[in-house]
Amino acid sequence: MGLEKFKPSLATHDLIQDLKWSPELRTEFAEQESVVLDRYPLAEDERKAIETRNFLALYDMGLHPYLGGQFARLIFGNEAGKGATVAVNKLVESLQGKGPVA
C-alpha cells in the first residue's frame, strides 16, 4: 500500500478528515451513514466500497494508506483495546481480499 495509487482528489479523503475532527458527524455517520455519504461527491464505486467496508477497493481507487487505518478505527472502534483490535482485523481482512466486512 504505497503512494503510487494515491489520488488526492478522492472524496473519501474529505469524509475521513471530517469524521476525524467532528464528534457530531461521527455520531450521525453511525446512526445514518447514507445521509452523511449523500453530502460528499462520491463516485458510485467509491460509495459502494465505503458501504461494504472494502478498504482494498478504496486503496485501489487512490485512498491514502494512512487514512485507511484512520477510517477503520472510526468505523469499527476508536478506543484502545477491543475496539481498536476489531478495526485493525477488519482492515486487514479487507486488504487480504476476504470480501465485504460490513
C-alpha positions as CSV (number, residue, x, y, z in Angstrom):
1,M,0.0,0.0,0.0
2,G,2.4,2.7,-1.2
3,L,1.6,6.1,-2.6
4,E,1.8,5.1,-6.2
5,K,-2.0,4.9,-6.4
6,F,-2.7,8.0,-4.2
7,K,-5.3,10.2,-5.7
8,P,-5.7,13.5,-3.6
9,S,-9.0,14.3,-5.2
10,L,-10.8,11.2,-3.9
11,A,-13.8,12.5,-2.0
12,T,-13.3,9.8,0.7
13,H,-10.3,11.8,2.0
14,D,-12.6,14.7,2.9
15,L,-15.1,12.4,4.5
16,I,-12.5,10.7,6.7
17,Q,-10.9,14.1,7.7
18,D,-14.3,15.5,8.6
19,L,-15.2,12.4,10.6
20,K,-11.8,12.6,12.5
21,W,-12.5,16.2,13.6
22,S,-16.2,16.2,14.2
23,P,-17.7,14.0,17.0
24,E,-21.2,15.1,15.9
25,L,-20.5,13.9,12.3
26,R,-19.2,10.6,13.7
27,T,-22.4,10.1,15.7
28,E,-24.5,10.9,12.6
29,F,-22.4,8.6,10.5
30,A,-23.0,5.8,12.9
31,E,-26.7,6.4,13.0
32,Q,-27.5,7.5,9.4
33,E,-24.5,6.6,7.3
34,S,-26.3,7.1,3.9
35,V,-27.4,10.6,4.9
36,V,-23.7,11.6,5.6
37,L,-22.5,9.9,2.4
38,D,-25.0,11.9,0.4
39,R,-23.2,15.1,1.3
40,Y,-20.0,14.0,-0.4
41,P,-19.3,13.9,-4.2
42,L,-18.5,10.2,-4.0
43,A,-18.3,8.1,-7.2
44,E,-20.7,5.2,-7.3
45,D,-17.9,2.6,-6.8
46,E,-16.3,4.7,-4.1
47,R,-19.6,4.9,-2.1
48,K,-20.1,1.1,-2.5
49,A,-16.6,0.4,-1.2
50,I,-17.4,2.5,1.9
51,E,-20.8,0.9,2.4
52,T,-19.3,-2.6,2.1
53,R,-16.1,-1.7,4.1
54,N,-14.0,-2.7,1.1
55,F,-10.7,-0.9,2.0
56,L,-8.8,-2.7,-0.7
57,A,-11.1,-1.2,-3.3
58,L,-10.7,2.2,-1.7
59,Y,-6.9,1.8,-1.8
60,D,-7.1,0.8,-5.5
61,M,-9.1,4.0,-6.1
62,G,-6.4,6.1,-4.5
63,L,-7.1,6.3,-0.8
64,H,-4.1,7.5,1.1
65,P,-2.7,4.5,3.1
66,Y,-2.6,6.4,6.4
67,L,-6.3,7.3,6.1
68,G,-7.4,3.7,5.6
69,G,-6.3,2.9,9.1
70,Q,-7.9,6.0,10.4
71,F,-11.2,5.2,8.7
72,A,-11.2,1.6,10.0
73,R,-10.8,2.9,13.6
74,L,-13.6,5.5,13.1
75,I,-16.0,2.8,11.7
76,F,-15.1,-0.2,13.9
77,G,-14.0,1.4,17.1
78,N,-11.5,4.1,18.1
79,E,-10.8,3.1,21.7
80,A,-7.8,1.2,22.9
81,G,-8.4,-2.5,23.4
82,K,-11.1,-4.5,21.8
83,G,-12.5,-1.7,19.5
84,A,-9.0,-1.0,18.1
85,T,-8.3,-4.6,17.6
86,V,-11.6,-5.2,15.7
87,A,-10.8,-2.2,13.5
88,V,-7.4,-3.5,12.6
89,N,-8.6,-7.0,12.0
90,K,-11.4,-5.7,9.7
91,L,-9.0,-3.6,7.7
92,V,-6.6,-6.5,7.3
93,E,-9.4,-8.8,6.2
94,S,-10.4,-6.4,3.5
95,L,-6.9,-5.9,2.3
96,Q,-6.5,-9.6,2.0
97,G,-9.5,-9.7,-0.3
98,K,-11.7,-11.6,2.1
99,G,-14.7,-9.6,0.8
100,P,-17.0,-7.1,2.3
101,V,-16.7,-6.8,6.0
102,A,-19.8,-4.7,6.9
